[in-house]
Each structure stands twice: as structure tokens, then as C-alpha cells.
Amino acid sequence: MADAPLPAGWTLQQIRDRSGDQEAVALDPHRAVTWVGDVTGVKETLRPVIVLGFHSLCLVKTVDHTWYMGSLYENGSIDCWAGCNSLDDGLRGL
């Protein structure tokens, strides 16, 4: 999506190069995103500001500046199951 936000200081090509996925895309952050990684089974709705798609995986930055890794489903929803210290850590973890 042409108008989807990217992380400050990053280009889409830099994200593709760092992740090794030349088909990575910036996605519209207006979608259902849920944190499901809590060991208690409690789910939490997250408020994304940036969503980067890597086929069926994604990285999500929330309004509190936290990065998460998760699964991107065909309907556009996301279940996040891991936190990331930074975008760079998330990209290496893909």
C-alpha cells in the first residue's frame, strides 16, 4: 500500500534488504491486532501505528512504541505472539 507508514528513518528497500524478503510490504495499520503471547491466555487488543508484512508473518509497532512479531491472516487480522526489542531485532528474527 503506497500510503502505509514506514518506521522513521527506514525505506521499504532497507527493510527488504535487512529482512531478506524482497516482497516485504508496508500495510495499512487500521486492522484487528491482538496480543496472544501471554502465558495466562489473556488476549489484549493492540493499537498498531505501523504494520510490515512478510508473507504470513508481520512486525507491528504500537502506539506505545513497542514492536511485536505475529501471524498475518488472509482476512487481514494479526495475532502477535512475540515481543521485539526493536525493529532491527524483529527483522533479524523473521
C-alpha positions as CSV (number, residue, x, y, z in Angstrom):
1,M,0.0,0.0,0.0
2,A,1.5,3.3,-1.1
3,D,0.3,5.4,1.9
4,A,1.0,2.9,4.6
5,P,3.5,4.3,7.1
6,L,7.1,3.2,7.4
7,P,9.3,3.4,10.5
8,A,11.1,6.8,10.8
9,G,14.5,6.6,9.0
10,W,13.7,3.4,7.1
11,T,12.9,2.9,3.5
12,L,11.0,-0.1,2.2
13,Q,14.1,-1.3,0.4
14,Q,16.2,-1.1,3.6
15,I,13.5,-3.2,5.3
16,R,13.6,-5.7,2.5
17,D,17.4,-5.9,2.5
18,R,17.6,-6.4,6.3
19,S,14.9,-9.0,6.4
20,G,16.0,-10.8,3.3
21,D,12.4,-10.7,2.0
22,Q,12.2,-8.7,-1.3
23,E,8.4,-8.9,-1.2
24,A,8.0,-7.2,2.2
25,V,5.3,-4.6,2.2
26,A,4.1,-1.8,4.5
27,L,0.4,-2.4,5.3
28,D,-2.4,-0.3,6.5
29,P,-2.4,-0.3,10.3
30,H,-6.1,0.0,10.5
31,R,-6.8,-3.7,11.2
32,A,-7.5,-6.0,14.1
33,V,-4.3,-6.8,16.0
34,T,-4.3,-9.0,19.1
35,W,-1.6,-9.9,21.6
36,V,-1.9,-13.7,22.2
37,G,1.5,-14.3,23.7
38,D,0.6,-14.1,27.4
39,V,1.1,-17.4,29.2
40,T,-2.1,-16.8,31.1
41,G,-4.1,-17.0,27.8
42,V,-5.4,-13.4,28.2
43,K,-5.7,-11.7,24.9
44,E,-5.2,-8.0,24.5
45,T,-6.2,-5.7,21.7
46,L,-3.2,-3.7,20.3
47,R,-3.3,-0.4,18.6
48,P,-0.9,-0.5,15.7
49,V,0.7,2.5,14.0
50,I,3.0,0.6,11.7
51,V,2.5,-2.9,10.1
52,L,5.1,-4.6,8.0
53,G,4.1,-7.7,6.1
54,F,6.4,-10.6,5.3
55,H,4.1,-13.2,3.6
56,S,2.3,-14.8,6.6
57,L,4.4,-13.1,9.2
58,C,4.4,-9.4,10.3
59,L,6.0,-6.9,12.5
60,V,3.8,-4.4,14.3
61,K,4.7,-1.2,16.1
62,T,2.1,0.0,18.6
63,V,1.1,3.5,19.8
64,D,3.4,2.9,22.9
65,H,6.4,2.3,20.5
66,T,6.6,-1.4,21.2
67,W,7.4,-3.8,18.4
68,Y,5.7,-7.2,18.1
69,M,6.0,-10.2,15.8
70,G,3.0,-12.1,14.7
71,S,0.9,-14.0,12.2
72,L,-0.8,-12.2,9.4
73,Y,-4.0,-13.9,8.3
74,E,-5.8,-13.8,4.9
75,N,-8.6,-11.7,6.4
76,G,-6.0,-9.0,7.4
77,S,-6.1,-9.7,11.1
78,I,-3.0,-10.2,13.1
79,D,-2.2,-12.3,16.2
80,C,1.1,-11.2,17.8
81,W,2.9,-13.9,19.9
82,A,6.3,-12.3,20.5
83,G,7.7,-9.0,21.5
84,C,10.8,-7.5,19.9
85,N,13.3,-5.1,21.5
86,S,13.5,-3.1,18.2
87,L,12.6,-3.2,14.6
88,D,16.1,-4.4,13.8
89,D,15.7,-7.3,16.3
90,G,12.3,-8.2,14.7
91,L,13.8,-8.1,11.2
92,R,16.6,-10.5,12.2
93,G,14.1,-12.7,14.0
94,L,12.0,-13.3,10.9
